[in-house]
Amino acid sequence: MSKLNYKTDERSIESQFDCFGEIKRVKLIKDKNGKSKGYCFIEYHETRCAEIAYKRGDGRKVDGKRVLVDKEQARIDRHWLPRRLGGGKGGESRRNRDEEAYVKEIRKELRE
């Protein structure tokens, strides 16, 4: 999950996303000084719960900001790209030509 308010803590995230299922762990990513970087990882006990959170949690407000929810698939699919690189939920129609060329280049590098 990204686009978090920098003041958001693990409890706020958990309280907004526990409605989708039992959360195993929330990992808020922080810099060297302990300040939030604006993104986190949520791990659910059941895959089904994670799928529901992925589909229904995108755009949910947490501490006044709408968050972006995406799946971390790098360990499962070696050709997966995060949304910020043109992958994730976005379709081909959302990309412009420069982004498509960039994404193809990254995918090529990942295959090598």
CORGI-V446053 format. One record per run of one state. SS is the DSSP state (~ for helix, > for strand, _ for the rest). FROM is the first residue (numbers start at 0). LEN is the number of residues. If there is no record, write none. Layout:
ss=SS from=FROM len=LEN
ss=SS from=FROM len=LEN
//
This chain:
ss=_ from=0 len=1
ss=> from=1 len=1
ss=_ from=2 len=7
ss=~ from=9 len=11
ss=_ from=20 len=2
ss=> from=22 len=8
ss=_ from=30 len=5
ss=> from=35 len=9
ss=_ from=44 len=2
ss=~ from=46 len=10
ss=_ from=56 len=4
ss=> from=60 len=2
ss=_ from=62 len=2
ss=> from=64 len=2
ss=_ from=66 len=1
ss=> from=67 len=1
ss=_ from=68 len=14
ss=~ from=82 len=3
ss=_ from=85 len=6
ss=~ from=91 len=3
ss=_ from=94 len=2
ss=~ from=96 len=15
ss=_ from=111 len=1
//
